């Protein structure tokens, strides 16, 4: 990578960290921890994290124990899903009948012959003014098909992520005007080039999606009729009901529509579809995989509170921070706000979210300096989800000792903490590929 591009990427990482982690800034490589966010104190002292009791994922609502995988899938899993729908992410609707897929590029040579590029526009309704989602797909050129694919949910439009002039020009949401504006050379903010080439070189396809194509990431997204949730409001309804979908659930729902398309592509292996995202999009991909079993693997970066981290720990970001009026209450069901002052009382938690993904592989990737999003809380959640995976004969973490930075655990439940802060480091993508190769048995197919 050219030094000037590396410098740009580093700067953008810091900007995204500030915008999307909600509590970190970086100055000369030192990560600062805010004493309070939205006027709410933040604890980073492990000795003050408090005590909590985790609900047993293998105990049914009637108190009976789950003793086999069939009971888990048919009884306990639906029970837990209902709780997450009701109290955290909100219920989602079935897709409309007028959703359509315009495959306007069916397969063109790209990236100096390394890839075949496909482009699809998903129209969420027959309305000409949208909303619609662009899906950019690169498949490795010279490998047998079908191939595994990882869906990468991003913070910027596809044409901003890859240096390829043949990508459909994208638009991003301007937060000040709350309108969509075109991507230009001056406003390009990110490059996924090296990661993309890495996946392709290992026989893995990549599908890219901009989360803003699905639902805007600001409170007025629903009231200004800007996103997909507005399409499903009932007559006279101004906003979703307290137990209906927030923005995270909308983004996850949109990811399921990507799978709808991928299942029709004969060059994609429908049994090897992974999904990845960072920060709030780390929360999103966990929820997407929890609610839709067609995601065969999930790699969640720095998902923190509202994701894999445990609600009962008083450490870093909390439900109160997430749902404060000045922050992100719109990302969750309105009912989630009831637990801002009573986080230990919410009937859902990070370990239960991970349990819903069983027996499919899940990798939690974080940073040892990202205390705002509680790396230890994510580890403890993964540890507590282990018994569900073991019910299927799969491996949990198999250790109660949290590994140091740079030492991955790549079991069916995986955990990897890099040396650094929020978001993925360049070297983390090698771990992602290794996890995919191991659990999709890609080495055996070469």
C-alpha positions in Angstrom: 0.0 0.0 0.0 1.3 3.5 -0.9 2.3 5.5 2.2 -0.1 8.4 1.3 -3.0 6.0 1.1 -2.1 4.3 4.4 -2.0 7.7 6.0 -5.5 8.5 4.6 -6.9 5.2 5.8 -5.4 5.8 9.3 -7.0 9.2 9.5 -10.4 7.8 8.3 -10.1 5.0 11.0 -9.8 7.7 13.6 -12.8 9.6 12.3 -15.0 6.5 12.1 -13.9 5.6 15.6 -15.0 8.9 16.9 -18.3 8.9 15.1 -19.3 5.3 15.5 -17.9 4.0 18.8 -19.5 6.9 20.6 -16.8 7.3 23.1 -13.3 7.1 21.8 -10.9 9.5 20.2 -7.2 8.9 19.4 -4.4 11.3 19.8 -0.8 10.2 18.9 -1.9 6.5 19.3 -3.2 6.9 22.9 -6.8 5.9 23.4 -8.7 8.2 25.7 -11.6 7.0 27.8 -14.4 9.5 28.4 -15.5 9.9 32.1 -19.1 10.3 31.0 -21.2 10.1 27.8 -24.5 11.9 27.4 -24.0 13.0 31.0 -23.9 9.4 32.2 -20.8 8.2 34.1 -18.6 5.4 32.5 -16.8 2.8 34.5 -13.5 1.3 33.3 -12.4 -0.2 36.7 -12.8 -4.0 36.6 -13.1 -4.1 40.4 -16.2 -1.9 40.1 -17.9 -3.9 37.3 -20.3 -5.4 39.8 -21.9 -8.8 40.2 -24.6 -10.3 37.9 -26.3 -13.5 37.2 -26.6 -14.8 33.7 -29.8 -16.5 32.5 -29.1 -20.1 31.6 -29.6 -20.5 27.8 -30.4 -24.1 28.3 -33.3 -23.6 30.8 -36.8 -23.3 29.2 -39.3 -20.7 30.2 -41.1 -23.4 32.2 -38.0 -24.2 34.1 -37.2 -27.5 32.4 -33.7 -28.2 31.0 -32.8 -28.4 27.4 -31.1 -31.8 26.9 -30.9 -32.1 23.1 -30.5 -30.1 20.0 -34.0 -30.7 18.8 -35.5 -29.1 21.9 -33.2 -26.2 21.5 -34.1 -25.5 17.9 -37.9 -26.1 18.3 -38.6 -24.7 21.8 -35.8 -22.7 23.5 -34.5 -20.9 20.4 -37.9 -19.5 19.5 -38.4 -18.5 23.1 -35.2 -16.4 23.1 -35.9 -14.9 19.7 -39.3 -13.7 20.9 -37.6 -11.9 23.8 -35.0 -10.2 21.6 -37.7 -9.1 19.2 -39.9 -7.8 22.1 -37.3 -6.1 24.3 -34.2 -5.1 22.2 -34.3 -5.1 18.4 -38.0 -5.1 17.6 -40.2 -7.3 15.4 -39.5 -7.2 11.7 -42.1 -7.6 8.9 -42.1 -10.2 6.1 -40.7 -8.7 2.9 -43.2 -7.0 0.6 -44.3 -8.9 -2.5 -43.1 -6.0 -4.8 -39.4 -6.3 -3.8 -37.3 -6.8 -7.0 -33.7 -7.5 -8.0 -32.2 -5.7 -11.0 -29.0 -7.6 -11.9 -27.6 -4.9 -14.2 -24.1 -6.4 -14.4 -24.2 -10.1 -14.7 -20.5 -10.8 -14.7 -17.6 -8.7 -16.0 -13.8 -9.2 -15.7 -12.4 -6.9 -13.0 -9.4 -6.1 -10.9 -6.8 -7.0 -13.6 -8.4 -10.4 -14.1 -8.5 -11.4 -10.5 -12.3 -11.2 -10.2 -15.7 -11.3 -11.8 -17.8 -8.3 -10.9 -21.5 -8.4 -10.5 -23.8 -5.6 -9.5 -27.4 -5.8 -8.3 -29.9 -3.2 -7.2 -32.5 -4.4 -4.7 -35.7 -2.2 -4.9 -37.5 -2.6 -1.6 -40.8 -1.7 -3.2 -42.3 -0.8 -6.6 -42.1 2.9 -5.7 -39.8 4.7 -8.1 -38.3 7.0 -5.4 -36.9 4.1 -3.4 -35.5 3.1 -1.1 -33.2 0.7 -2.9 -29.9 -1.1 -2.0 -26.9 -1.6 -4.3 -25.0 -4.9 -3.9 -21.5 -5.1 -5.3 -20.2 -8.6 -5.7 -16.7 -9.8 -6.6 -16.1 -13.5 -7.2 -12.6 -15.0 -7.6 -12.0 -15.5 -11.4 -10.0 -18.6 -11.7 -11.5 -21.0 -9.1 -14.2 -23.7 -9.5 -17.7 -22.4 -8.7 -19.8 -22.2 -6.6 -17.7 -20.2 -4.1 -18.2 -19.1 -0.5 -19.1 -15.4 -0.1 -18.7 -13.0 2.8 -21.1 -10.1 2.9 -19.4 -6.9 4.2 -21.8 -4.3 5.6 -20.1 -0.9 5.4 -20.4 2.7 6.6 -19.8 4.1 3.1 -21.2 3.5 -0.4 -19.7 0.7 -2.5 -18.1 3.1 -4.9 -16.2 4.6 -2.0 -14.8 1.3 -0.8 -13.1 -0.1 -3.9 -10.8 1.6 -6.4 -12.8 0.4 -9.5 -14.2 3.0 -11.9 -16.8 0.7 -13.2 -18.8 0.6 -9.9 -22.2 2.2 -10.0 -21.8 5.7 -8.4 -23.1 5.7 -4.9 -24.8 8.2 -2.6 -24.2 8.7 1.1 -26.3 10.3 3.8 -25.2 13.8 4.7 -26.0 14.1 8.4 -26.5 17.9 8.4 -28.9 18.1 5.5 -30.3 14.6 6.1 -30.3 14.1 2.3 -28.4 11.7 0.1 -25.5 13.3 -1.8 -23.3 11.7 -4.5 -19.9 10.2 -3.8 -17.1 12.2 -5.5 -13.3 11.8 -5.6 -13.1 14.4 -2.9 -15.6 12.6 -0.6 -14.2 9.1 -0.9 -13.5 8.0 2.6 -12.4 4.4 2.6 -10.6 1.7 0.7 -11.4 -2.0 0.9 -8.9 -2.9 -1.9 -6.4 -4.9 0.1 -9.0 -6.9 2.0 -10.9 -7.6 -1.2 -7.8 -9.0 -2.9 -7.0 -11.1 0.1 -10.4 -12.8 0.1 -10.3 -13.3 -3.7 -6.8 -14.8 -3.5 -8.1 -17.5 -1.1 -11.1 -18.4 -3.3 -13.7 -16.4 -1.3 -16.2 -14.0 -2.9 -17.2 -10.6 -1.4 -20.6 -8.9 -1.5 -20.6 -5.3 -0.3 -23.5 -3.3 0.9 -23.8 0.3 2.3 -26.0 0.3 5.4 -27.4 3.7 4.5 -29.1 2.2 1.4 -31.3 0.3 3.8 -32.1 2.8 6.6 -30.6 6.2 7.5 -28.5 6.3 10.6 -30.1 9.3 12.3 -33.2 9.7 14.5 -35.3 11.4 11.8 -34.8 8.6 9.4 -38.3 7.2 10.0 -40.2 10.4 10.4 -38.7 11.9 7.2 -39.7 8.8 5.2 -36.2 8.0 4.2 -35.6 4.3 4.8 -37.1 0.9 4.5 -39.0 1.0 7.8 -41.2 3.7 6.5 -42.5 1.3 3.8 -44.1 -0.9 6.5 -45.9 1.7 8.7 -49.6 1.1 8.9 -52.0 3.7 7.8 -51.9 6.6 10.3 -48.8 5.2 12.0 -46.0 7.8 12.4 -43.3 5.5 13.9 -42.8 1.9 14.7 -44.6 0.5 17.8 -42.5 0.1 21.0 -41.8 -3.5 20.1 -41.2 -3.0 16.4 -37.9 -2.7 14.6 -35.2 -0.1 15.2 -32.5 0.8 12.7 -30.3 -2.2 13.6 -33.1 -4.6 12.9 -33.7 -2.8 9.6 -30.1 -3.1 8.6 -30.2 -6.8 9.6 -33.4 -7.3 7.6 -31.7 -5.7 4.6 -28.9 -8.2 4.9 -31.4 -11.0 4.6 -32.5 -9.5 1.3 -28.9 -9.8 0.1 -29.1 -13.5 0.9 -32.3 -13.7 -1.0 -30.4 -12.7 -4.1 -27.2 -14.8 -3.4 -29.4 -17.9 -3.2 -30.3 -17.3 -6.8 -26.7 -17.0 -8.1 -25.4 -20.4 -9.2 -21.8 -19.2 -8.8 -22.4 -18.7 -5.0 -22.4 -21.6 -2.5 -25.7 -21.0 -0.6 -24.3 -23.1 2.3 -21.2 -20.9 2.8 -22.5 -17.4 3.3 -20.7 -15.3 6.0 -21.4 -11.8 7.1 -19.2 -9.2 8.8 -19.5 -5.6 10.2 -17.9 -3.4 12.8 -19.2 -1.4 15.8 -22.9 -0.8 15.4 -22.7 -2.9 12.3 -21.1 -5.6 14.4 -24.3 -5.6 16.5 -26.2 -5.7 13.2 -24.5 -8.8 11.8 -24.9 -10.7 15.1 -28.6 -10.0 15.1 -28.9 -10.8 11.4 -27.4 -14.2 11.9 -29.4 -14.8 15.1 -32.7 -14.2 13.3 -31.9 -15.7 9.9 -30.2 -19.1 9.9 -29.2 -18.8 6.2 -26.2 -16.9 7.4 -23.7 -19.7 7.8 -21.1 -17.7 9.7 -20.8 -14.3 11.4 -17.7 -12.3 12.1 -18.5 -9.4 14.4 -16.0 -6.6 15.1 -16.3 -4.6 18.3 -20.0 -5.1 18.8 -20.0 -4.1 22.5 -23.1 -3.1 24.3 -26.3 -3.9 22.4 -24.3 -6.7 20.8 -22.1 -9.4 22.3 -21.0 -7.6 25.5 -22.9 -8.4 28.7 -25.6 -6.0 29.9 -25.1 -6.9 33.6 -21.5 -5.7 33.7 -21.1 -2.1 34.7 -18.2 -1.5 32.4 -17.9 0.8 29.4 -20.9 1.5 27.3 -24.3 0.6 28.7 -27.9 0.4 27.7 -28.3 3.9 29.3 -25.6 5.3 27.1 -27.0 3.6 24.0 -30.6 4.8 24.5 -29.8 8.4 25.8 -31.9 10.8 23.7 -28.8 12.5 22.2 -27.4 9.1 21.1 -28.9 6.0 19.5 -32.3 5.1 20.8 -33.7 4.9 17.3 -31.3 2.0 16.6 -33.3 -0.3 18.9 -36.9 -1.1 19.7 -38.4 1.6 21.9 -38.9 -1.1 24.6 -35.1 -1.3 25.0 -35.1 2.1 26.8 -37.1 0.6 29.7 -33.9 -1.1 30.9 -31.6 1.9 30.8 -31.6 2.2 34.6 -32.2 -1.5 35.2 -29.7 -3.4 32.9 -29.6 -6.5 35.1 -33.4 -6.9 34.6 -33.5 -7.2 30.9 -34.3 -10.8 29.9 -31.9 -10.8 27.0 -28.1 -10.5 26.9 -25.0 -11.0 24.8 -24.5 -14.7 25.6 -28.1 -15.4 24.6 -27.6 -13.6 21.4 -24.6 -15.7 20.6 -26.5 -18.8 21.6 -29.1 -18.1 18.9 -26.4 -18.5 16.2 -25.5 -22.0 17.3 -24.3 -24.3 15.8 -23.0 -21.9 13.2 -19.5 -20.5 13.6 -19.2 -17.0 15.1 -16.0 -15.0 15.6 -15.9 -12.0 18.0 -13.0 -9.7 17.1 -12.2 -6.7 19.3 -9.2 -4.6 20.6 -7.6 -4.6 24.0 -7.7 -0.8 24.2 -11.4 -0.6 23.2 -12.5 -0.6 26.8 -15.6 1.4 25.9 -17.0 -1.7 24.2 -15.8 -4.1 26.9 -13.6 -6.8 25.3 -13.9 -8.9 28.5 -17.7 -8.7 28.5 -17.6 -10.1 24.9 -15.3 -12.9 26.0 -17.5 -13.8 29.0 -20.6 -13.8 26.7 -18.8 -16.2 24.3 -17.8 -18.4 27.2 -21.4 -18.5 28.5 -22.8 -19.5 25.1 -20.5 -22.5 25.0 -22.9 -25.1 26.4 -25.4 -24.5 23.6 -22.7 -25.1 21.0 -21.6 -28.2 22.9 -25.2 -29.5 22.6 -24.5 -29.8 18.9 -21.1 -31.4 19.3 -19.3 -28.1 18.5 -16.5 -26.4 20.4 -17.0 -23.3 22.6 -14.0 -21.3 23.8 -12.8 -24.3 25.9 -11.0 -22.0 28.3 -12.1 -19.7 31.1 -8.9 -17.6 30.8 -9.2 -14.6 28.5 -6.4 -14.8 25.9 -3.9 -11.9 25.6 -4.0 -9.7 22.5 -2.9 -11.3 19.2 -3.7 -14.8 20.4 -6.8 -16.1 18.6 -9.2 -18.8 19.6 -10.7 -20.1 16.4 -13.1 -22.8 17.6 -16.8 -22.8 16.5 -17.1 -19.9 18.9 -14.0 -17.8 18.2 -12.5 -14.8 20.0 -9.7 -12.6 18.8 -8.4 -9.4 20.4 -5.8 -7.3 18.5 -3.4 -4.9 20.1 -5.2 -1.6 19.6 -8.5 0.1 19.6 -11.8 0.2 17.9 -12.5 -1.4 14.5 -10.4 -3.9 12.5 -6.7 -3.6 12.0 -5.3 -4.6 8.6 -3.8 -7.8 10.1 -7.3 -8.9 11.4 -8.5 -9.8 8.0 -6.0 -12.6 7.9 -7.7 -14.0 11.0 -11.1 -13.6 9.3 -9.9 -15.6 6.3 -8.3 -18.3 8.5 -11.6 -18.6 10.4 -13.5 -19.0 7.2 -11.1 -21.5 5.8 -11.2 -23.6 8.9 -15.0 -23.7 9.4 -16.0 -23.8 5.8 -13.4 -26.6 5.2 -11.9 -24.6 2.3 -8.4 -26.1 2.7 -10.0 -29.5 2.1 -11.4 -28.3 -1.2 -8.2 -27.0 -2.7 
